């Protein structure tokens, strides 16, 4: 715990709220303890009785979009079992925001403006975009859109792609469809999903989608993810039927999850996530 970083954390949180309040977003607060997390391989939620501590408020926030809310954001605690390191903590703070009648390009513009306000020394115009396909062809020597290999994709991301990304902020865009189970596919190439990740100084800061709003397709993808989790020996999460029912009423939307602790690390030059978390 670094006291100077904690002061910077308070500033960042104030400016995040001011940013979204000025743009007519409504701050919401959804439950931390949930009955059914999204079944994503390699993301494990700590159990809490018969329920789970959330890894993300995503499904609950999308239910609010389906109920008629149009611009919402949330800052709150999230949990992931087994994650510990210089940039990872089993408990961390997430910022998520969603916009109805928007896509991942609209969310990217939000992120550019937010970054310019919070990381003031780095203020810039539109950030560069690099497609996942181009990044892998350049630095890993293969095309994950043409030939999907989950293990190779994950290994090369950690060892070849992220280490070669420039220090300046950029969007890594248009992920292979199997790497984006909650995202809409591109109309001109359904092998590619409308997903981006924002990197700054080689740190993954945010993950965004044009949201999938087809309940039948989302159920199919969730079932495939559950099969993969079972094959890996991971906990088999139940499906959130309330969320799947709500998707039929959800408008076309864009959304993003941004790691607040990592944003504060960048703002104050911290080398470890524990420097920016209170009481650590």
Secondary structure, 3 states (H helix, E strand, C coil): CCHHHHHHHHHHHHHHHHHHHHCCCEECCCCCEECCCCCCCCCCCCEECCEEECCCCHHHHHHHHHCCCCEEEEEEEEECCCCCCCCCCCEEEEEEEEEECCCHHHHHHHHHHHHHHHCHHHCCCCCEEEEHHHHHHHHCCCCCCCCCCHHHHHHHHHHHHHHHCCCCCEEEEEEEHHHCCCECEECCEEEEEEEEEEEECCEEEEEEEEECCCHHHHHHHHHHHHHHHHHCCCCCCCCCHHHHHHHCCCCCEEEEEEEHHHHHHHHHCCCCHHHHCCCC
